Amino acid sequence: MPSRGERRRSNRERNRIRASRRHRVMTVATAELFRGILPRNMLPLGFGSGALLSKRRTRREALRLLEAAMDCGVTYFDTARMYGAGRAEGILGELTARNRERLVLASKAGILPQSRALHVRARSRSIRLLHKVVPSSRNYLPVPSASVPHFGAFGLVEFQESVETSLKELRTDYLDILLLHECSAADLEETDLLHVLDGLKREGKVRAFGIATGIEETTSILKRHAALLDVVQIPSAIWNMNVRRLPTIEGLVITHSSLTSRFNILLDRLLSDERMAAEWHSLTKVDPRDSTELAHLLLAHALNANPNGIVIFFSSSPANVVANVKSVSSRAIDEKQIAGLNALLARKDVAEFFETSFRGLNF
């Protein structure tokens, strides 16, 4: 009779073989579907533009981030109609205009930035003036926020207009990937929307389409409509491992949010907790108090968890963009280090830290 240790090793080997078979199936399916879209031997990192614009970053500085990503080997760029209050696509379009054939462009429709029409801006200015003349008016008449987007924009007219605007802003006549932004299963029940998507494909304006929403909505949609989708994009990081909750699909899986505001919370904890920092260092061989090394570890883990897909990241400085890409392309983090991180993630105290520290945070 085999010992308990032998049985455990046997179970682990069976699980490894099953995972390997599953990954081979996904690889073949993905290669067939995206042979004409994704360049051969493409770096599996994508650069996201959700945080591209900020009050402290000029348009030129934002463009330099995109250029830094492309210059060091990134070809996949992710954006959306609503990013940067509708301005992110235009900045990416400056890069696209000069390098379209080198890039894989993914954008999203379904959330619209608030209208910047003349009458909207005029109303905002009028309300601000009233606040100066009658300060008490601030209590009952707020200034309309320029950053509040319009969700659920899946009506046929507004959806088509959104796609056409994306094409114009990105200075291209086609999107490699179009994603339904924060959609629900009910949105896909609208057969007219599916007809529009098929029409965009036939016209050559979209080469593949899919969904970009939360994990709960994604699993619900996949139960009903998996065969309709070419791409699935979800948030996934060490504190939730959403990618493991996906069923096997014959398409491209894209993950994001491995480096978000939660990353800084984790870094702060490791800076203040000697014991936890020592355990992380012992198991991963990475200095967890070095933000750059820690970011490289989390990116490598995200890629390992999604071996046949793409991981989207963002860095706020060109130097960090280059460092992240170099770390991935040189495979600076090895499988033993990732296994060490997985051992940490399986611990109860680490899971409890994530639960208590990240409660209520979306990203």
C-alpha positions as CSV (number, residue, x, y, z in Angstrom):
1,M,0.0,0.0,0.0
2,P,1.5,3.4,-0.9
3,S,2.3,5.8,1.9
4,R,0.4,9.0,2.5
5,G,3.3,11.0,1.0
6,E,3.4,8.8,-2.1
7,R,-0.4,9.3,-2.5
8,R,0.0,13.0,-2.3
9,R,2.8,13.0,-4.9
10,S,0.7,10.8,-7.1
11,N,-2.3,13.2,-6.8
12,R,0.0,16.2,-7.5
13,E,1.3,14.4,-10.6
14,R,-2.2,13.6,-11.9
15,N,-3.2,17.3,-11.4
16,R,-0.1,18.5,-13.2
17,I,-0.9,16.2,-16.2
18,R,-4.5,17.3,-16.3
19,A,-3.4,21.0,-16.2
20,S,-0.9,20.3,-18.9
21,R,-3.5,18.7,-21.2
22,R,-5.9,21.6,-20.6
23,H,-3.2,24.1,-21.4
24,R,-2.3,22.3,-24.6
25,V,-6.0,22.3,-25.7
26,M,-6.3,26.1,-25.0
27,T,-3.0,26.8,-26.8
28,V,-4.2,25.0,-30.0
29,A,-7.6,26.7,-29.9
30,T,-6.1,30.1,-29.2
31,A,-3.5,29.7,-31.9
32,E,-6.1,28.8,-34.5
33,L,-8.4,31.6,-33.5
34,F,-5.8,34.4,-33.2
35,R,-3.2,33.3,-35.8
36,G,-4.0,36.3,-37.9
37,I,-4.3,38.7,-34.9
38,L,-1.5,38.1,-32.4
39,P,2.1,38.2,-33.8
40,R,4.1,35.0,-33.5
41,N,6.2,34.9,-30.3
42,M,4.4,38.0,-29.0
43,L,5.4,39.2,-25.5
44,P,2.4,38.2,-23.3
45,L,2.3,41.6,-21.7
46,G,-0.2,44.2,-22.6
47,F,-0.1,47.9,-21.7
48,G,-3.3,49.3,-20.2
49,S,-4.4,52.9,-20.6
50,G,-7.1,53.1,-17.8
51,A,-4.8,55.2,-15.7
52,L,-2.9,56.9,-18.6
53,L,-4.2,60.4,-17.8
54,S,-4.0,62.2,-14.5
55,K,-3.8,65.7,-13.3
56,R,-0.1,65.3,-12.8
57,R,0.6,63.8,-16.2
58,T,0.6,65.9,-19.4
59,R,-0.6,64.5,-22.7
60,R,3.0,64.4,-23.9
61,E,4.1,62.4,-20.8
62,A,1.2,60.0,-21.3
63,L,2.3,59.4,-24.9
64,R,5.9,58.8,-23.7
65,L,4.6,56.0,-21.5
66,L,3.0,54.4,-24.5
67,E,6.1,54.9,-26.6
68,A,8.3,53.4,-23.9
69,A,6.1,50.3,-23.8
70,M,6.3,49.8,-27.6
71,D,10.0,50.5,-27.8
72,C,10.8,47.7,-25.3
73,G,8.7,45.1,-27.1
74,V,5.0,45.5,-26.0
75,T,2.7,45.2,-29.0
76,Y,-0.7,44.7,-27.2
77,F,-2.4,47.9,-26.1
78,D,-5.7,48.0,-24.1
79,T,-7.9,51.0,-24.0
80,A,-11.6,52.0,-23.8
81,R,-14.0,54.7,-25.0
82,M,-14.4,56.0,-21.4
83,Y,-10.8,56.0,-20.3
84,G,-9.4,59.4,-19.5
85,A,-12.9,60.9,-19.8
86,G,-12.8,60.0,-23.5
87,R,-9.2,61.2,-24.2
88,A,-7.1,58.1,-23.8
89,E,-7.9,56.7,-27.2
90,G,-6.8,59.9,-28.8
91,I,-3.4,59.7,-27.2
92,L,-3.0,56.1,-28.2
93,G,-4.1,57.1,-31.7
94,E,-0.9,59.3,-32.0
95,L,1.1,56.1,-31.5
96,T,-1.1,54.0,-33.8
97,A,-0.9,56.5,-36.6
98,R,2.8,55.8,-37.0
99,N,2.9,52.1,-36.0
100,R,-0.5,50.5,-36.8
101,E,1.0,47.3,-38.3
102,R,3.1,46.7,-35.3
103,L,0.3,47.0,-32.7
104,V,-2.6,44.9,-31.5
105,L,-5.3,47.3,-30.4
106,A,-8.1,46.3,-28.0
107,S,-10.8,48.8,-27.1
108,K,-14.2,48.6,-25.3
109,A,-17.7,49.9,-25.8
110,G,-20.5,50.0,-23.3
111,I,-19.4,52.8,-21.1
112,L,-19.4,56.3,-22.4
113,P,-17.6,59.4,-21.0
114,Q,-19.8,62.2,-19.9
115,S,-20.7,64.5,-22.7
116,R,-18.2,67.4,-23.2
117,A,-20.7,69.2,-25.4
118,L,-20.8,73.0,-25.2
119,H,-24.1,73.2,-23.3
120,V,-22.8,70.8,-20.7
121,R,-19.6,72.8,-20.1
122,A,-21.7,76.0,-20.1
123,R,-24.0,74.7,-17.4
124,S,-21.0,73.7,-15.2
125,R,-19.5,77.2,-15.6
126,S,-22.8,78.8,-14.7
127,I,-23.2,76.7,-11.5
128,R,-19.6,77.5,-10.4
129,L,-20.4,81.2,-10.9
130,L,-23.6,80.8,-8.8
131,H,-21.6,79.2,-6.0
132,K,-19.3,82.3,-5.9
133,V,-22.2,84.7,-5.8
134,V,-24.5,82.5,-3.5
135,P,-22.2,80.2,-1.5
136,S,-25.2,78.5,0.1
137,S,-26.2,77.1,-3.3
138,R,-23.4,74.6,-3.0
139,N,-25.6,72.7,-0.5
140,Y,-28.3,71.9,-3.1
141,L,-26.7,72.5,-6.5
142,P,-23.5,70.5,-7.1
143,V,-21.3,71.0,-10.2
144,P,-21.8,68.1,-12.6
145,S,-18.8,65.9,-12.5
146,A,-16.9,65.6,-15.7
147,S,-15.7,62.2,-14.7
148,V,-19.1,60.4,-14.2
149,P,-19.5,58.0,-17.2
150,H,-22.6,56.5,-18.7
151,F,-22.8,52.8,-18.0
152,G,-24.8,50.2,-19.9
153,A,-24.5,52.0,-23.3
154,F,-25.4,48.9,-25.3
155,G,-28.3,50.5,-27.2
156,L,-27.7,49.8,-30.9
157,V,-27.2,53.4,-32.0
158,E,-25.0,54.6,-29.1
159,F,-23.0,51.3,-29.3
160,Q,-22.3,51.7,-33.0
161,E,-21.5,55.4,-32.5
162,S,-19.1,54.5,-29.7
163,V,-17.2,52.0,-31.9
164,E,-17.0,54.5,-34.8
165,T,-15.6,57.1,-32.4
166,S,-13.0,54.7,-31.1
167,L,-11.9,54.0,-34.7
168,K,-11.6,57.7,-35.4
169,E,-9.7,58.5,-32.1
170,L,-7.4,55.5,-32.6
171,R,-6.7,56.6,-36.2
172,T,-7.4,53.1,-37.6
173,D,-10.0,51.5,-39.7
174,Y,-10.2,48.3,-37.6
175,L,-9.9,47.1,-34.0
176,D,-8.1,43.8,-33.4
177,I,-10.4,43.2,-30.4
178,L,-13.6,44.8,-29.3
179,L,-14.8,44.1,-25.7
180,L,-18.2,44.7,-24.1
181,H,-17.3,46.9,-21.2
182,E,-18.9,45.9,-17.8
183,C,-21.6,43.9,-19.6
184,S,-24.0,41.4,-18.1
185,A,-25.6,38.2,-19.3
186,A,-28.8,40.2,-20.0
187,D,-26.9,42.5,-22.4
188,L,-26.0,39.5,-24.5
189,E,-29.5,38.3,-24.6
190,E,-30.2,41.2,-27.0
191,T,-29.9,39.4,-30.3
192,D,-29.7,42.7,-32.2
193,L,-26.4,43.6,-30.3
194,L,-25.0,40.2,-31.4
195,H,-26.0,41.0,-35.0
196,V,-24.2,44.3,-34.7
197,L,-21.1,42.6,-33.5
198,D,-21.2,40.0,-36.3
199,G,-21.8,42.9,-38.8
200,L,-18.7,44.7,-37.5
201,K,-16.7,41.5,-38.0
202,R,-18.0,41.0,-41.6
203,E,-17.2,44.6,-42.4
204,G,-13.6,44.2,-41.1
205,K,-14.0,46.8,-38.5
206,V,-13.5,44.3,-35.7
207,R,-11.4,41.1,-35.9
208,A,-12.5,39.5,-32.6
209,F,-14.9,40.4,-29.8
210,G,-15.5,39.4,-26.2
211,I,-16.3,40.7,-22.8
212,A,-14.5,42.7,-20.1
213,T,-16.3,42.6,-16.8
214,G,-16.1,41.2,-13.3
215,I,-15.6,37.6,-12.5
216,E,-19.2,36.9,-11.3
217,E,-20.7,38.4,-14.5
218,T,-18.1,36.6,-16.6
219,T,-18.9,33.2,-15.2
220,S,-22.6,33.8,-15.6
221,I,-22.1,34.9,-19.2
222,L,-19.9,31.9,-20.0
223,K,-22.5,29.5,-18.9
224,R,-24.9,30.8,-21.6
225,H,-22.8,32.3,-24.3
226,A,-19.2,30.9,-24.2
227,A,-19.4,29.8,-27.9
228,L,-20.1,33.4,-29.0
229,L,-17.0,34.9,-27.4
230,D,-13.5,35.1,-28.8
231,V,-12.0,36.9,-25.8
232,V,-12.6,37.1,-22.0
233,Q,-10.9,39.8,-19.9
234,I,-11.1,39.8,-16.1
235,P,-9.4,41.3,-13.1
236,S,-7.1,38.7,-11.4
237,A,-4.4,39.0,-8.9
238,I,-2.7,37.1,-6.0
239,W,-5.5,38.2,-3.6
240,N,-8.3,36.7,-5.6
241,M,-6.9,34.4,-8.3
242,N,-10.1,34.9,-10.4
243,V,-8.4,33.3,-13.4
244,R,-8.7,29.9,-11.6
245,R,-12.5,30.3,-11.5
246,L,-12.8,30.4,-15.2
247,P,-14.0,27.3,-17.1
248,T,-11.8,26.1,-20.0
249,I,-12.7,28.2,-23.0
250,E,-11.6,28.1,-26.6
251,G,-10.4,31.7,-26.7
252,L,-8.1,34.2,-25.4
253,V,-8.0,35.0,-21.7
254,I,-6.7,38.4,-20.6
255,T,-6.2,39.4,-17.0
256,H,-5.5,42.7,-15.4
257,S,-5.1,44.4,-12.0
258,S,-2.1,42.4,-10.7
259,L,-0.6,45.8,-9.8
260,T,-3.2,48.2,-8.4
261,S,-3.8,50.2,-5.2
262,R,-3.8,47.0,-3.3
263,F,-0.2,46.5,-4.3
264,N,0.7,49.6,-2.2
265,I,-1.2,48.2,0.8
266,L,0.7,45.0,0.5
267,L,4.0,46.8,0.3
268,D,3.2,48.9,3.3
269,R,2.4,45.8,5.3
270,L,5.7,44.2,4.3
271,L,7.6,47.3,5.2
272,S,6.0,47.4,8.7
273,D,5.9,43.6,9.5
274,E,9.4,42.2,10.0
275,R,8.1,38.6,10.4
276,M,5.9,38.6,7.3
277,A,8.7,40.3,5.2
278,A,11.2,37.6,6.3
279,E,8.8,34.8,5.4
280,W,8.2,36.3,1.9
281,H,11.9,36.7,1.4
282,S,12.6,33.1,2.5
283,L,10.0,31.5,0.2
284,T,10.3,33.8,-2.9
285,K,14.0,34.9,-2.8
286,V,12.7,38.4,-3.6
287,D,13.1,41.4,-1.3
288,P,9.4,42.2,-0.6
289,R,10.3,45.7,0.6
290,D,11.7,46.6,-2.8
291,S,8.6,47.8,-4.8
292,T,10.3,47.0,-8.1
293,E,11.2,43.5,-7.2
294,L,7.8,42.8,-5.7
295,A,6.1,44.1,-8.8
296,H,8.2,41.8,-11.0
297,L,7.2,38.9,-8.8
298,L,3.5,39.6,-9.0
299,L,3.7,40.1,-12.8
300,A,5.5,36.8,-13.2
301,H,2.9,35.1,-11.0
302,A,0.1,36.6,-13.1
303,L,1.6,35.3,-16.3
304,N,2.2,31.9,-14.8
305,A,-1.5,31.7,-13.7
306,N,-2.6,32.6,-17.3
307,P,0.0,30.8,-19.4
308,N,-1.7,31.0,-22.8
309,G,-3.1,34.5,-22.4
310,I,-2.1,38.1,-21.9
311,V,-1.5,40.1,-18.7
312,I,-2.2,43.8,-18.8
313,F,-0.1,46.1,-16.6
314,F,0.5,49.8,-16.2
315,S,3.4,51.8,-14.8
316,S,3.5,55.5,-14.2
317,S,7.1,56.1,-15.4
318,P,8.9,55.0,-18.5
319,A,11.7,53.5,-16.4
320,N,9.3,51.3,-14.6
321,V,7.7,50.2,-17.9
322,V,11.0,49.2,-19.2
323,A,12.0,47.4,-16.0
324,N,8.8,45.4,-15.9
325,V,9.1,44.3,-19.5
326,K,12.7,43.4,-19.1
327,S,12.0,41.3,-16.1
328,V,9.3,39.3,-18.0
329,S,11.3,38.9,-21.2
330,S,14.4,37.7,-19.4
331,R,12.4,35.5,-17.1
332,A,14.0,37.0,-14.0
333,I,11.5,35.2,-11.8
334,D,11.8,31.4,-12.0
335,E,9.2,28.7,-11.2
336,K,10.7,28.0,-7.8
337,Q,10.0,31.6,-6.7
338,I,6.5,31.4,-8.1
339,A,6.0,28.1,-6.2
340,G,7.2,29.9,-3.1
341,L,4.7,32.7,-3.6
342,N,1.9,30.1,-4.1
343,A,2.9,28.4,-0.8
344,L,2.5,31.8,0.9
345,L,-0.9,32.4,-0.7
346,A,-2.1,29.1,0.7
347,R,-1.4,30.2,4.3
348,K,-4.3,31.2,6.5
349,D,-2.7,34.3,7.9
350,V,-2.0,35.7,4.4
351,A,-5.5,35.0,3.2
352,E,-6.8,36.7,6.4
353,F,-4.6,39.7,5.7
354,F,-6.0,40.1,2.2
355,E,-9.6,39.7,3.4
356,T,-9.3,42.3,6.1
357,S,-7.1,44.8,4.3
358,F,-8.8,44.7,0.9
359,R,-12.4,44.5,2.0
360,G,-14.5,47.0,0.0
361,L,-11.8,47.8,-2.6
362,N,-12.7,47.2,-6.2
363,F,-9.2,47.0,-7.5
